[in-house]
Amino acid sequence: MNATLKLPIEPWARRLVLLEIALPVVLLVLGIYAGLLQVLFRAGVIQAAEFWGWEYYQALTLHGVVNAIVFTTFFAVAFGNALVPYALGTKLPLRWAWVSGIMMIVGTLMAAWAILAGKASVLYTFYPPLMAHPFFYLGAALLIIGSWIAFFNWIPLYLRWRREHPGEKTPLAVVGMFATFIVWLIATVAVAIEVVVLLLPWSLGWTQEVNVPLARMLFWFFGHPLVYFWLLPAYTMYYTMLPRLGGGKLYSDKVARLVFMLFILFSIPVGAHHQFAEPAISSGSKLLHSFLTFAVALPSLLTAFTLAASLEYGARQRGARGLFDWIVKQPFFSTDGWMFSYLIAGLIIFIMGGISGIINASYSMNLLVHNTSWLPGHFHLTVAGPVLLAFLGMSLHLLATHAGKEIRLKRLAVAVPYLWLIGVFTFSWGLMRGGLHGEPRRTNLGMSYLNPDSPFYHPEWKLYVTVTMIGGIIMTLAMIAYFTVFFATALRSRTKEPAAEFPLSEAYHDEPAGALTNLRPWVITAIVLIVIAYTPMVRDVLRGTFSNAPGYEPHNPAPVNQIEQLDTSP
């Protein structure tokens, strides 16, 4: 397909994509504000349990749920609704696309109400025995099911294209989005079981206790593949758009396809590396998941070399000479190809995110950093690095093309990712360095370890939380700049005809796909790996000698059922 092709888009398809972009960006304003509160609480600037009606753990829950689940899921669906029909040269089936969108919106509003009302301060992981309002769990289920419907809605388009184009390679953009949602579909089955079978009946009072190790295992069956659900749309942009934005071609189409297949294989059977300290899971299972986690680093290493070759080719086409001249010849500050800055800044951040992830995957080194501030330092270099910046850049692109509006304040738009890069490196260095010195994650440090009046006072962490706060403030300023560009563009008058348009790259080496043509054998192999990796873990948590747990509200040390008995006693 010609990379400059513009395709007309039906009005209701255009409205759906814009709605699925605008709503999460609006919610992201709250999520970013909650993130700013976190660094102020943890640095001791706010030494209280709440600030302006926002309780610490309520804000922490909102920050994680909105930024990491709601924004990313809506974006992936909106991106797929726009990109898959475009790459296949067809139209989006509207009925089920709107059913999907409405279901996701309803679910999001239900969960958001529960969090904002202070009835679901259970954090992003919603571990039992902390219990949330039923609307939180029901909203999460609706969001997930809505995203499934969106994926199922694309499959007939793909099958029709295969029938009409026998022997042709599936467009790489479609391969990337299908890999994204295959990983998502398999992973979310586990969290759907956790929510619908264990947590929702428990929250409604239909059951009194819950199997905590089983719930945590089901969550992390989903929780780490979620990272690749975030990452794969960004990888789709890296492979299909970044080479063109850099003035070149994708170095190898076949390697790109192999990378997506490897993510299908290795993204899911890795969850136990989040549970190395769990007593309910055997050491053998943990070791197997550790090895598989190292395996999932392979497609990222392939990506580093392939994209570097692609960018080098583009720079040399523009006259770069010498061994390293191609690096400085990249269009870092081009306002014409402004989206390049979002993708390249994210890739630079991801270098450190990937390296620190290897430490987390290590069975022994993980124990040093487990449950310390190292962990949020690491995942802000991944989800808040390549993922967030790619999603922000593409959200702005979809707004401009589908609303028919030229982007306003392009120089400011180009500056956003580099300001964010400075902020996130500063922020993550403070967290990770503090983690190596024992600084805990999740905790309201301002009321405890960084309160001079507290017996738990740890003054040696003050430097690290201050650096973290400075980084968080810089990140907030970057997002204020982004919101300024986004809403200034959204509110301006239409300047061109709305159309679907993506800067898709050509391949320098356009090799035959071979064994990478068919998704089915890769999916089957992935399922076999999952069965091998998770069967011993399921056996462990079901055969354990521990007792099930009653529910607890986040701020009450007594079980919910005991409180209810006291309330109803004469």
N, C-alpha and C positions, 0 to 999 in steps of 0.2 A: 504494500500500500504506500502511495506517495506520502511522504512525511509531512507535507504542507497541505494536505487535503482538508478542506472544510466540508462538513456534512450538515445539512439542515437537521434540526432536532424538533420533535413534536412539542407543542407548548406544555402539555401536562408532564411529559418526561423532563423537560427543562425545569419546570416548577418543582418537581420532586427532588431533583438533584440539588437545586438551590436551597430547598427546605432542609435537606439532609446535611447540607454544609453549614447553613446559617444557624440552626438551632444549637448544634454542639459548640460552635464558636461563641455564641452568647453564653452558654453554660461554662465555657472555658474561662470567661471573665471571672466567674465565681471561683473556679478551680485555681486560677492563678492567684487571686486574692487570698484564698485559703493557704496556698503555698507560701506566700509572703508572711502570713501570720505564723506559720511553722518556724521559720528562721528567727522571727522576733521572739517567740516563746522560748525556743531552744537557746538563744543567745542570752536570755535573761533580761532583755529589754522589757518584755512583759512578764512580770512575776505574779501571775494569777492563773486561775483555772479557766477563765474566759475573758474575752475582750469584745466589747460592743455586742454582746449577745451570742458570740461565737465561742463555744467551749472547745478546748484544745483538741480532744479526740473527735469531736464532731467535725471540726475543720480538717483534721487529718484524714478522716473518712471521706469527706467531700472531695478533698484534693486528689486522693487516690482513685476514687470511683469515677469522678467526672473526667479527669485527665487521662487515666490509663484504660478505662473500660468504655465509657460513654462516647467520648470524643473519637477514640480510635475505631470503635465499631461503626459508628455513623459514617466516619470518613471512608472506611473500607467499602461499605455498601454503596455510598454515593460515587466513589471512584470507579467501582465495578459497574454500576449502572450507567456511567458515562463512557468508560473505556471499552468494555466488552462489546457492546453493539457497534461502537466506532471501528474497532479493530476487525470485526467480522463483516462490516459493511451492511448492517441491518438495523432494525428498530427494536427498542426495548418494549417487551409486552407490558402494558401499563397496569392491567387489573391487579396482578399479583405483586407488581412492584409497589403499588400504592398500599395494598394490604400489608406488605412487609413494613413500609415506612410508618404507617399509622400504628401498627403493633409496637414498633420500636419506640415511637414517641410516647404512647400511652405507658409503656413499661418504664421509660425513663422518668416521666413525670411522677409516677407512683413511687419509685425508689427515691427520687429527689425530695418529694414531700416527706418521706420517712426520715431522711437524713436531716433536712432543714428543720423539722419539728423536734429534733433531738431524740428520735425513737429508733435510731439505727447507727449509733456510734460504735460500730463493730469493726472498723477499719476496712481497708481494701480487700483483705483476705477473708473477712467475716468468719473467722474460726469460731466454732462452738468450743466451750459452752456459753460464750457471749451470744445473747439472743437479740435479734432485731425484730421490728414490727413486721407482720406478714406482708405488708405492701412492699417492703424492701426485697424480699425473696421473690414475690410474684412479679414485681417489676423487672428483676434480673432475668427471670424465666422468659417474660415476654420479649425483652430486648434480644435474647439469644435466639428464640424461635423466629422472630422477625428477620434476623440476619440469615437464618437457614432458608427461609422462603425466598429471600433475594437471590441466594446462590442457586436454588433449584429453578428459579425463573430464567437463569442464564443458560442452563444445560440444554434445553431444546434449541436455542440459537446455535450453540456449538455443534450439536448433532446434525442440524440442518446444513450448517456450513460444511461439515465433513462429507455429507452426501453430495453436496453440490460441487465440492472441490476435491475429488478423489486424487490421492497421490501427493497433494500439496501439504506443506508443513503448516501446522496450526500457528497463527500469529503469536509471536513471543509474548506480547502483552496479555493475550488470553491465557497462555500457559502460566504466566506469573500470577494472574488473579485466580485461576483455578487451583494452583498450588496453595495459595493463601487460604482459600475457603475449604479445601480438602483438609488441611491441617486444623482449621477452625472447627469444621464439622465433627471430626473425630474427637478432638480435645473437649469440645463443649458437651458431648454426650455425658462425660463423667460429671461435670459440674451441674448439668441439668438433673442427673440422678441425685446428686448431693442436695440440690435445692428442693426438688419436687418430692423426693422420697424421704429424705432425712430432715431437712431444716424447716420447710414450710409446714408440714403437719405438726412438728414440734413447736413452732412458733404459734400455731393456731390452738395449741393445747390438746390436740388429738393424741399426741404421744407425750410422755413425761420426761423421757431421757433420750440421749443421742450417743452413738458410738463415735467418740471424738477422733481416735486414730483413723477410722474409716473415712470420716468426713474430711480430715486433713489430707489423706492420701488421694481422695477423689479431687480435692481442690488442686493439688499439685500435679495430678494427671493433666489438668487443664492449665494450671498457672504458668508453667514454663513454656509449653507450646504457645500460650498467649503472647509471649515475647516474639515468636516468629510470625504470629498473626499480625503483630505490629510491624515487624521488620520486612515482611515479604512485599507489601505494597510499595515500600520504599525501594526495595531491590528491583521491583518491576520498573520503577522510574529510573533507577540507576542504569539498568541494562537497556531499556527501550528509549530513553530520552536524554540522559546525561551525555552520551557521546555526541549526539547532534548539537546539544546546547554548547558543548565544548568545541564545536566546529569540525568534528571528525566522524568516525564510524565505530560501531561496536566491533571489537577485535575478533571475537569468536562467538557466533550464534550458538554453536554446539555446546560450548562451555556454559553459556548462560542457561541453556535448557538442562544441562546436567546439574547445575547448582540448584535449580528449582526441584528437580527430582530428589536430590540428596536431602533437601529440607523436608520433603514429604517422608522420606525414610527415617530420618534421625531426630525430627523435632519433638516427637511425643514421648518416647521411652526414656526420658531423662529427668523426670520429676523428683526422684528420690534425692538428688543432690541438694534440694531445698530441705531435706529431712534427715540430714546426717546425724543430728542430735536426737532423733526420735527413738525412744526405747522400744517401740512396738514393731520396728522393722529390722530385719536381720542384716548383719554386716555384709553378707554375700549379695543381697539385693542392692544395697547402697553402692558396693564396689562395681557391680555391673552397670548401674546407672551412671557412675562416674566415668567409666570407659566410653559409654555411649555419648556422654556430654562432650568429651574430647572429640568424638567423631563428628559432632555437629559443627565443630569449628572449621572443618575442612571446606565446606562450601563458602564460608566467609573468606578463607585464605585464597581460594580460587577467584573469588570476586575481586579481592585486592589487586591481584596481578592482571586480571582481565580488564578492569576499569582503568588501571594505570596505563596499560598498553593502548587502550582506546583513546585516552586523553593525550598520551604522547603522540599518537598518530595525528590527532587534530592539530596539536601545537606545531608539529613539524610541517604540516600542510600550510601553516601560516608563517613559516620561516624560522622556526626554532632550530638552533644549532647546538652542538656540544652535548655533553652527557646529561646535564641537568637543566639546560636552558628551557626545555619544554615545560618545566614546572612553573616557572615565573611567567610563561607566555599564556597561561590560562586566563580566560575572560572573567576574572574574579569580581570586577566591579562594573561589568557591562549592564547598562539599563535596558538594552534591547533584549538580551537573553537573561533577564533578571533572575529567572528561576535557577540558573546555574549556581548562584551564590547559596541558595538554600540546600542544594544537593551536595555541593563540595564541602561546605562547612560541616554538614552532618557527617560526611565521610571522615573528615579530619577528627572530629570528636569520637567517632566509632573506633578509631585505632586504639585509644586508651580504654574504651568500653570493652572491646574484645579481649585485650590483654588482662584486664582485671577480672573478666569472666572466667578465664582459665584458672585463676586462683580460687574462685568460688567453686569450681568444679572438682578441685583436688580434694580427695577424701581426708587428707591430713591437714592441709593449709586452711581448709574451710572452717575447721574447728577454732582456729585463731580469730577469725573475723565474724563468725556466726553470731547473729543478733547484735552486732555492733553497727555503728554509723557507717562503717565501710560499705555495707550492703546498699543503702540508698545512694551513697556516692557512686557506686558501680552502676546501678540501674538508671541513674540520671544521665550517665554517659551513653546509654543505649536508647531507652525509650524517650528521654528528653534530649537526645542528640540527633542521630540520623532519622529516627522515626518522626519526632515532633517537627523538625525543620522541613522534612519532605512533605509531611501532611499540611503544614502551614503554607508552603509554597504552592502545592497543588490546589489547596482550598482557594487561594487567591486566583489561581489560573482558571479554575472552574467558575468562580464568581464572574471573572472578566469575560470568558467566552460564552457562558450560558446566559448571562444577563445582558450581553452585548455592550459592555462598558470598558473603556480604557482604564487601566490602573492609574490611580492618582498617586502622587508623591513617590515616583519610582526610585529616586535616590534613597529615600528613607526606607523603602521596601528592600533595597539591596543591602543597606546597612544593618537591618534587623538580624540576619543570621550570624554576622560577625560579632555584633554586640552580644548576642546570645552565647556564642562560642566562648568569649572572654568570661562571661558570667558563669557558665556551666563548668568550665575548667576550674575557676576559682572556688565555686560552690563545692564541687566534688572533691577537690584537693583537701579542703577543710574537713569534710565528712570522712574521707578515707584515712587521712592522717590521724584524725581523732579516734577513728575506729581501731587503728593499730595500737592506740594507747588506752583502749578499753571503753571509749565513749559509747553508751548504748544508743540504739535506734528507738524510734517511736516515743520515747519518754519526754515529758514536759520538763526539760532540764532547768528552766527558770525557777521552778518551784522546789527543786530538789538539789541536784548535783551542782548547780551553778548559783544557788542561793547562799550567800555567806552566813546566813542565820541557820542554815540546815546542818544537822550533824553529818550529812552525806556530802558536804561541799568538796568539790574536786577542782581547785583553782588551775591545775595543769591543763584542763580542757578549754580554758577561757580563750586562748589564742585560736584554737581550731574552730570553735563555734562563732567567733568574731569573723574569721575569714569566710566561713560558710554563710554568715549573714550578709557580708559584703557581696559575695557571689549571687546570693538570692535576690538582693536589691537590684543588681545589674540585670539579672534575668527578668525581673519584673519590669524594669525600664524598657528592655527589648520588646516585651510583650505589649506594653502600652504603645510603643511605636507601631507594632504590627496591627493592633486593634485600630489605631488611627488610620492606617492605610486601608485596612479591610472595610471599615465602616464608611470612610470617605468615598471609597469606590462604590460601595453598595448604594449610597445615598445620592450619587450623581445621576444625571440624566443619561439615557441610552445614547451611545455614540456610534454603534455599529449594529449590524444584524446578528442576533444570537446564533451561534453555531457550535457544533462539536468540533474541537480542533486540538490535536496533540502533536508535539514535535517528535514524532517517532523516528528512530535512527535506522539507517541501513547497516548491513553487516559487512565488514571487511573480508572475513572468512565466512562465507555462507555455506557451511558444510551440510551434507545430508543428515537428517536427525537420527536415522537408524533406530536403535533400541529406545531412543527418547521420544519416539513418535506417539506411543500409546501410554496413557497414564495408568491403565489398569494394573499391569504387573508391578508397578512401583507402589501403588496403593495396597495391593495384596501383600507384598513383601513387608510394607510398613506395619500392617495389621499383625503379621506373624511375629515381627520384632516386639510389638506391644504385648502380645500374649506371652512371649518368652520373658520379657522384662517385668511384667506386672502380675503374672500368676503367683509367684512366690510372695509378693507383697500383699496381695489379697488374702492369701492363706495366713500370713503373719497376723494381719489385723483382725481377722475373724477368729483365729485360734488363741488370741491373747487372753491373759488371765485378769486383765483390768476390768473395771466396772464401767457401765455407761454413766453419763453425766447429766444432771438436771440443768435447766437453763438458768443463766445469770444475766441480769441487767448490767450494763457497763459500770455503773457507779454504785452498786449495792453488793456487799459481800455475801448476802444471803441468797439462796436459790429462789427463783421466782415462785415456785409452788409453795414454799414455806411462807413467803410474804402474803400470798393469796389466802392461805389458811389463817394467818393472823388477822387479815382484813375481814374475813367472814366469821371469825370466832365471836361468841357473845361477850 
